[in-house]
Amino acid sequence: MAPTLPIGALLNSANPALLDPRKLNRHTFWCGQSGSGKTYALGVLLEQVLLHTRLPIVVLDPNSDFVRLGEIRDDAPATDAATLADRTIRVLHSKPGVGEQLRIRFFGMDVRSRAAILKLHPIHDAAEYNTLLRAEGRGVEILDGEPLIQWLRSGDDPDLHAIALRLENLGVTDWDLWAYENEDVTEVVDEKADATVIDLGSFDAKEQMQTAALAVLEHLWNHRHERTGRLIVIDEAHNLCSPNPSTPLEKLLTERIVQIAAEGRKYGIWLLLSTQRPSKVHPNALSQCDNLALMRMSSAHDLAELGLVFGYAPADLLERAMHFTQGQALFAGGFAPEPQLIQVGSRLTEEGGSDVAVPLR
């Protein structure tokens, strides 16, 4: 019997809704407007992946919605609770002093990434860009935060002094992100936990969030020839894969995600992009998705766009998304045996970012 992921129940039926986990080796687009239950439903899927597969999950989590993925609810069925308790779930936090901290090595990243963080152009800022290359050639070992500034200013090289000034002026040395002697995020990812949640939700500047995401994706891409299957979940994907990136860092990050969408499948790097509207994600990433999960969507324009991109989703079922209630969804594509309307099942683990309730008197 083929393996299945029970995701809920078919609408107007007592029959279970089942997805094919083998087809998660295709990219997935997960979409629904605010309040549709999109994040809750995504949590249900991730729990089922943890229960029924050996597929490592890496979650890039801009809103800290999955930081409690390892906390099992009191009402979870005993068998599922015992199985989930046996899974290894690592959460790297962006909030200082909370659990394992998310850390990155500046000089562990590619030179293009370092240049993007510093807003350096290889031609227009040729001298400073070349400084990044020469720093590696000199065998510098401690290149994070203040030790880097000290090293850059320790000699008489004006280009090194210019890099130090740029680091300070951009506030990069003040980021509570650099690893120093601590474990780097890529080392944690390489341990292949059942789920690794990269919490990006507590950074003061979006550049820190983008840098952390780029470090993870860059590392996975650079090691793609190892062909280690992974499901890379990018929640609120518009934060990291905009259709109109503007800064060097945003452009490089979007470029990397689009490259993984186009070429990563054959290397076992499989994306799940979750967002509120299709137009908020770069079209070259969206067009590579072979699975669709659609929750409530009241915009006729957005539904028409989805119909053009995902031809395997019937138009009449797409239109019904305008009238979905919370937790209802359309699943179509490779991971659904046929397009199906479902009511998503209950969570087994705690939500990290549930809605704030209106206080009543």
N, C-alpha and C positions, 0 to 999 in steps of 0.2 A: 504494500500500500504506500502510495506517495506521501511524503511528509507534508503536513499542513500547519498553518498558524491560525488558530481560532481568534478572530478579531472582534466578533460580536455576533449579531443575529441578522438574517435577511429581513428587510422591511416587510411588515404584514405577514410574517411567517415565524414559526418556532424553529426553523432550520438554522443551524449555525452558518455564519459567514466565514469562509476559509480562504487564506492566501497561500500561495506556493512559495516557500522560503527559497527554493532553488533559483527563482527568478529575481531575487534581490541582487543577482550578479548583473543587473541592468540598473541604470540610474532611475531615480524615482522623484517625481514632483508632488509635493504635499501642500495643498492650498486651501485656504478658507479665510473669510473675513474675520475681523475681531469679534469674539463672542460665539463663534461657531463651534468651539470645542476642539479646534485644530491641535493645540499643544497637548491637551488631555489624550486625544486619540493617538497622537504620535507616541505618547508614553505607553499606551496599551500595546502598540506594535513592538516597541523596543523590549518590553517585558516578555512578549511572546518569542522574540528572537533569542533572548537570553534563556528562556525555558527550553526551546526546541532545537537550537542550533549551536554550533561551536564557532560561529562567525564573530570575530572581535568587532566591537562597536567603538567608534570615536565620535563624541558629540562636541561640536563647537556651539557653545550655549551663551549667546549674547544677553539673554534675560534671566539667567540663573534658574531656568525652569526645570532642569533635570539634575540639580545638585543633590536631590534626595532620592535618586534612583535606587540607591542601596538600602533604603529604609522601607521595610515591608509593613503594609497596613495591617491593623489588628483583625480586620474582617476578611483578609485574604484566605482562600482555601488552604487547608493545612498542607496538602501535598505540594501545591505550587509554592507556598511559603518556604517549605523545607528545601525545595529545589533552588529557589532564588537565593536563599541564605548560603548555599554552597557556591554561588558564583562570585568571582572576583570583580569588584567594582571600585575603580579609583576615581576620586574627584579632586581635581586641582583647582583651588579657589583663588580668585582674584582679590578677594577681600582680605586684608592683612589680619593675621592672628586667628583665622578660621581654618582649621584642618590643614591638609597638605597645601602648600602654596605653589602657585603657578609661576615658574621661573624659566628664563630664556638666556642663552649665551649670545651676546651681540656678535662676537666673532665666530660663533658657530653657524651663523647664517651666511648665505651666499653674498658675494660682494655686491650684486645688484640689489639685494634686499637691504643691505646696510646702507647703500647709497640712497635708496628710496626713503628710508627712515630719516636720513640726514638731508633729504631734498637736494641731492647732488646729481648733476647731469654729467655723463662721461666726456662730453665735448665742451660744454659751456663752463664746467667746473673741473677742467681736466687735471689740474695740479692736485686739488683736494681728493678727487676720485682716485688718482694714482696713489695717493697716500694710503688709502685703504688697502690697496694691493701690496704696497711696500711693507705695511705693518705685518702682514702675514709672512712675508719673506724674511723678516727679522726674528721670527720665532718667538714672538711675544706670547706668554702663556696666560697672564691674568689681564683680561681686556674688558672688564665690566666696571661701570660706574667710576668712582674716584681713582682706583688704581690706573685706569686707562688715561684719565686726565693727567695724572702725575707723570705717566710715561710719555705722553704726547708733549709735555712741557719740559721734560728733563734735558732736552738737547737744544741746539740752536737752529733747528730746521723750521723755517717760517711756515711751511706747508703743514707740519705737524701742529704747530701753534694754531693755525687757522682751523684745523679740524677740532681741536679742543674748544676753541671759541664757539664754533658752530654747535657742538654738542651741548654746551652750556646755554647758549642763546635759545635753542629749541627746547630746553628743559629735559632732554633725553636722559641725562644723568640722574634726574630726580625721579624717574619712573620707578615705582616699586615693583619691578619686573625682572631685574637682572639676577642671574643665578649665583654669581660669585663662586663659592666653593660648594653650593648646594646642587641638588639633582635638577637637571634640565628637563623640560617637558618632553623633548624627543627621546630621552632615556626612558621615561615612563611609558610613552607610546610603544617603544620597542619591546617592553615587557609583555605586550599582547594580553592585557587583562580582558576579561569578558566584556567589560565596558569601561571606557576611559572618558570621563566628562571633563571637558575643558571649560571651566566657568569664566566667562568673559564679561560678566554683568556688573562688576564693581569697580572698574577702572574709571579714573577721573577724565581721561581723554580717549577719544575714539581711536587715536593713533596707537595706543597701547593694545586695545582690543584687536586691531588689524594686524599689528606686529606679531602678537601671539598666534593668531590664526595662520598668518603667513609662515611662521616658523614651523608649525605642525605640517601644513600642506606641502611646503617646500621639502621638508625632510622625507615625507612619504613619497613624493615624486622622485626625489634623488635616489631612493632605494626601491623604486618600482620593479627593477629587474629581479628582486627577491620573490616577486609574485606571491606575496602574502595577502590572501583575501581579507578585505576590511570593508565594513560599512561606515562611511563617513557621513554623519548627520550634520547638516548645517542648518540650525534653527534660525528663524528670522533672517533668511539668506540675503535679503536686500541690504543688510548691514555690511556684508562682505563681498557681494557680487552684484554691484549696481550696474544698471544698463548704461550709466553715464559717469564713470569714475573720473574724478578731477585731479586729485593729488597723485604724485608719483607712487606713494604707498598703495593707494586705492587701485591705481591702474595695474600695478604689479600683482596685487592680490587677486583682482578680477581675472587678469591674464592667466594666473595659475589655475584658478577654478575652471575657467573655460577650457584650458588645456587638459585638465583631468577629465572633464566632461567629454571631450572629444576623443582622448586616447587612453584614459585610465582604465577603462573596462577590461581590456585584454591583459592588464597587469594585476587585476584584482583590487583596484581602487574604485569602489562603487559609491556614488553620491546619492544622498537623499536630501533634496533641497526643499525646505519648508518656508513658506511666506504667505502674505495675505492676498497678494494680487500677482498675476503672471507678469504684468508690465513692470514690476519692481525688481525683476531679476534679469540679468543680461540674456538677451535672446539666444546667443550661441551656447549658453549652458542649458537653457530651458528646452531647446529643440533636440537635445541629446537624450531626453528622458523617455524611457519606454514604459514606465509605470505611472499611473495617475491616481492620487487620492484627493478627491474634491469634496469639501464641506460647504456650508452655506455661502453663496456668492450672489449678492443681489444686483450686481452690475451686469447689464446685458452686454455691454462692451467687453468686459472681462470674459464672460462666457463665450462670446463670439471668438475672441482670441484663442481661448482654450480649444475651441472646436477646430480652428485652423491648425494648431500645433499638434493636437492629439486626435488624429483622425479616427483612431480606434474607439473613441468614446462617442456613443450615439448621441445625436443632437437632442432627441427628446429627453434623454436622461440628464444631459447637461442642463437643459432648461429647468428641470425639477429642482436643481440646486438652489434656485431662487426662493423656494418654499421649504427648504430643509429646516427642521428644528435643531436645537443644539445636540450634537453627537451623531447626527445623521450624515451619511457620506456616500459618494459614488466611488467605487473602485473599478478601475479598468486597466487594461494592458497585460503584460506578460505574467504578473503575479496573481491575477484574477482569472479563474477558468473561463469566465465570461463577464462582461460588464454587470455589476451588481450594486444595488442600493442596500445599505445596511444601517443598523443602529449599533454604534460602537459599544463594546462591552465595558466592564468596570475595571478600574485600575487596581493593581496589586501592590504598588508602591506609592509613596507619598509624592504629591506635587510640590515642586519647588517654588512656584510663583503663581499661586491661585489668585483669582480676582479679589480686589478689595471690596468688601461689602459696604453698602450705604448704611450709616448708623441711623437707627430708628429710635424714637422716643417711646 
